[in-house]
Structures are given as structure tokens and as C-alpha cells.
Amino acid sequence: MLLTLLLLSCSTTKFVPDGEHLLSRVHIVSQHDRSLAVKAQSYIRQHPNSKWFSLVKVPLGIYSLAGRDTTKWGNRVLQRIGEEPVIYSSSMAELTRYNMEQMLRNDGYLHATVDFDTREVGDKQVETIYYLHERNRYTVTSIKMETDDERVAAIIKADSAASLLQTGMPFSIDVLDAERRRITALLKEKGYYRFQKDYITFEADTAHYSTNVGVKMNISLFRDNNSYVYTPHKQYRIGNVSFVSGAGLRLNSDELAACDTIEWDKYRLLYKNEIPLRLNVIAKNTYIEPGELYSQSVVDRTHNSFAQLSALRYTSLRMEERPNSSILDCYVMFEKSKRRSLSFELEGTNTAGDLGAAASVTFSDKNLFRGSELLSLRLFGAYEAISGLSGYTRDSYFEYGAELSLRLYGGVLSSLLPLESQRRLQKSSTLFSIKFDSQERPEFDRQILSGAWSYLWSKKAQSSHKLDFLDLNYIYVPWISDTFKRDYLDSISNRNSILKYNYENLLITKLGYQYNYNSSVGAGRDTQRTMFAVRTNIECSGNLLRGLNSLFGGHRNSEGQYTFMNIAYAQYVKGDLDFTTYLNIDERNSFVVHLGVGVAYPYGNSTVLPFEKRYFAGGANGLRGWTVRGVGPGSYRSSDSNIDFINQSGDLKLDCSFELRSHLFWKLHSALFIDAGNIWTLRYYREQPGGQFDIKSFHKDIAFSYGMGLRFELDLFVFRLDAGMKALNPAYHGKERYPLLNPDFSRDFALHFAIGYPF
């Protein structure tokens, strides 16, 4: 607030020359339709100085703090960080007026006009107001097509049901242009390789004292630029399909002549040195067939299929027209990538004040069996000093392990299927992984052995699917400290069933499905005002083993649980939904809303969820007024910091966040946020009083926090620092319940450092 007051006290017109004016505001007024005023915003050619959080022109204030002597380092820094004043330009205003007028006329308001006016709003400051006079909108009453190319006309008429032009629709230049693009794409699918949208023109026929428009679409013949002869458009077919490896990405006759050649089936391979891929892999990634009509979507699909192969670095697809014919020879040209790589990662950690370090090394082979299979072997380790524990022989945490994964394109047995079936599977992949993780803490040793078989596919760029056929996790606890066992696991007065369950050997056999959708993929951020992303997940565990126990019987342990190979297994069902929407207010400000809901229910062989499957609240990606795992469940209040990382967990999660993000200057961004939510248990547990979910009173357990964050955006990373304050704490009563009105900095403040955005 002090910084804002200081900047506002500076003269924002300090660098505005005499006789000129600072552009303070731009306003658009529409006679009839407010949506047209919103649309016209994108045609403004001169915007006022930007505002932080759409409220205050801080960048202009920073610039105004500088002195006039630019030889001084401090003045140059302030001007570089800030934003120089936007001086009103009458020529830019006139250009804006003209563009808005053209927008209205293109949208069917053929007699629309736009006026603008300026008025002084302060010392050397003006605002500009644009007035949209739409008048009557014209309507399409008839549609005709005229062309001398009968085959093209027949194709267009056969697809007339998909036409964007309909009688009775408002006349719109944008729709006419979209129809040109649609017809061009249609013809390119039907073999018309050289057809361009410029061959399509429209004539609009209007009459006096009428708002009716007759539209005539003209499709001209093909013009040879050399002879200027007009002929019907050619319908091309595919001739030879050749693959070129190691000879560059351009068709060079000398390079091609120096290549070795292999011919198989209906294809030909030209290569230098070595063949990077198996021939059947090349074939099943190729959708272009000799003798078929040229199709732009088939060409794009082939290019994208080769581009996704990790064994290839570059891919290019070339079409060569044979002289005096309607045959296209296709060349798929690619260069192999470096097959093997070794990478290292090193990071520092800080867990509630306990410092540590972690490191990993990863070996990758991008073409294990010459089919673009990706093999990855990762070795990792971590160390952290632990403080605040007494009665234990250790004072540190040590973790080490290894992970091996193999990713195959298509299904496991796809090579046994017909070629066309293999091609349909090429947008999918199968992932196998196995991982061993050993953790040594002062309280216990814990080892996890996991293996997974997953299938991933994507039909559209915006969406992806993942099906976990099998995900096995064996949790083995070989050692527990006598102190921890005595105080928490065996003590009758302090017996904790949730804690005890999570320090026993356990088998988790998971089946699951995940779906992700992001509307911004494939579209630039500036092209969409509103974007959203959805993530869903559903999984279950133990049902198959429980079914076998029901059919054939099985052994039960002392706790009454069925076992498999003398190991108790978990049984539960879990579902999650995350929704995030982004609203771009302007080029520097955006508003983001995130909603997360999750529920997991233990049943059958389990009365408690495994620790890895429980929900937690608080931290850098949730309620930022609390530390990690510092909230809930419900109104539960922490009493023992040594075990509350178990007790402060639940079966149901609800969180919601609102962020107003703003670009400050250079690579520095900021955000104001409000977070709300909590976790609950679905069953009553003695160790978690106040934690059970009640549909009638759960709203009283919603925790609130607020704060501000700084984000440093680099090309590959976003470093984030968020400072949060509690606003409503359901774990307390009386004045302490409302920190917003009775703040205690030592109790209610939390600082989070993280990499990446919270959502």
C-alpha cells in the first residue's frame, strides 16, 4: 500500500511534452448491442498505460520516479522497469475508428458508422470515446454458385449440408471467409492439391430501401502462371511413396543419388549409413497410399505420426508433381535424433524448516528396439536433517531407489494386427514401469516395490486418456523404532488405528482411468479470451482379490483382513475432479478460478485408506494460509506434531481458489489470491474428533485464506513465492476462529516457495 501511494503521488504526466496529452482511458459506447462494444476492444490501436491487477498504473508510476538525466544508472533502471507514458495520437485514433467501422460492416451492418471524441480528464490527460452507430443489419435472402469447373461444383453441392451459408442468416464477411476456408479444405481432401481459397470470390447484391442481400459465389478456373491459360482444376493422385533418412530435409538430387535403396511392398527407403527404424514401424506410421487421391488430412496425419517418434529429430514431408500429369510423388524425409542420453538433477529441500538435498541421474534410450521405444532408468537419493524429535537414535531422513520404465507406441501385441489396425493404435502408447523406493526415518524404515502397466491414447490434441490395467504397490515396513512403537502403536492410552494401519505391510492392487482436457492446447494464449482445463481420475483396489477370496475362501490375519501371500491388501474406490478456468482480462491481467473435489471410500478389506491415497490440505498448491498438511480434517485441531501428518488427512477433499494474476515488469509477475476448502473423513475415527463429514454442517468447517504471490517466469521454469494469511480457521473457536479480524502473524502466516503455478 505504501508503494502504491508513493507511485500515485508521482506526477504521471512528468514526461508528457507540452501541447501533448497522456491517454488516460479508452471507452466504447454501442447504440444497441453491448457485445459489439466488447468485440470492438480488439480493434483499438492505442491502449492506455497498463495497470497492475487492472487497478493501478504502477508501471507508469515507476517510470515517473526516474529523473530526466538518462546518464545516471538509477534513472535508466527505473525507465527500463517501468512503462513510458502513452501519448495520445489522433492518427491512431482515426485508424481505430476506421477499423471498428470495417468490423461492423463486415458483420452485416453495411451502413454503420463510428465516431470518436476526446475530452480532458486532468492535467495533460485525455480519454477517448468511440460511438458505434450500427443501424440496420442486412440478411442473406439468396445464395448462388457460379463456376465452369463441373467436377468442383459437383463436390461442393454434394456437401451443401455442411455449408456455413444459409438463407435468413445475418450477412457477415467473416462467415463468407470461413466458407471459403471450408470449401478449400473440402477440395484438398478430394485430391485438389493446388486449390487455394483465392479461387473463391463472393458478390453481394443489395437493393435500395431494403436490407436483403443476394450472395453469389464464384469459383474461377485454374490459371497457369507461365502460359496464362485457364483450365479446370486438377485432381491429383499419389504416385510413389519414398522415405529418405540421413540426406537432409530438402529434395537434393545429388544427395538422393548417394543413398542406398531398399524397396518393400509399395514403399521405397533411401538412407545413408544406417536405417533408424524398422521397416514395419515406418509403414504403420504412414497413412499415405500410392494410387489414392491426395488428402491434406492424411498428409498431416502422416507428418504428425512421424513427428511424435522419439527416435527422430526432424521430419519433413515433400510433394513433387510429375511433369504434365496429375500424379504426386511423396517423400517423407527424416533425421534421427541422438539415441542415448544421460541427465542429472540436483535440488535443495526444506520441509517445515528441516533442510536437505536430493539428486538423481537418468539414462535414456530413445530407440531401444529400433521402433522408437523409450527406455528410461532413473537412480535417485535424498537426505534431510530432522529436528524436534527426542528419544530416537537417528536424527536424519535418507531415501534411495531406482525406477525403470519402457514406453512402446501402440499396443503390446499390435505387431500381430493388420497394418490398418496398427495405424489406428499409433496415437496410443503402452507404458511399463517398475520402481523400488527405500525410506529410512528416525521412527521407521519403509520400502515400496511397485509395478505398473498403463495404456495411454489421445484422439484430439486437447485431450488425453490413461488406463491403468494393473498398478501393484507392495509396502514393506521392516523396522519400527521402539520409541515410536511404544508411544503410538502399542500404547493402550494412545492407540491410533489410522496410524497403526499405515505402519503394517500392505498390498495395493489398483485399476484406474484418467482423463485430461485443456482447451488452450493448439491455440495461442492471445487467441482465446476464456480457457479451461479439466482433470479427472477414478480408481479402485482389491476387488479382484476380494472376489477370489469370496469364491475360494482365504486366510484372515489377526485384524480380520483377508491376505494374499500372507500380506493384507487394501480395498477402496476413489474419484477426483479438478476444474480450472482462465479469463484473460487484457494482455497483462488474467483471472483464474480452480475447483478441486475428491472422495475415496475404504470398504470390504479396509476400514482406513492407505496413507498414499488419503487427502491432505494446506501448502503451496492448496490453502496457502497453512503449511503443508496443516488443515483439517473438518474442525480437528492438531495436538501432537509428531504424528499429525497422519491424523491431518481425510477421505474427502473440497478446495476452491481465486487468483487475479498480473504481469508487473520484465519476467516478474504477481497474484492476489483467496483460497477456501478443507478435508473430511467419511467414517468416525476416535483419533480425529470433529473430522467426520456432515452434509448439514460441513459448511462451518470451510477454511479460508488470502494472500499475495510473486512469480519469476523463465523460459522453462516458473519460480513462485506465495505469502498467505488465514482468514477463517475452523479448528478454533471464539476470536481465534476469525484471524481476518484478529490476525496473529506468528500463528496465521505461511510462506511457500514452489516451482510452477499452483493450478
Summary of the structure (lengths in Angstrom):
residues: 759
radius of gyration: 33.2
end to end distance: 27.2
largest distance: 99.7
contacts: 2327
relative contact order: 0.05
helix: 22%
strand: 41%
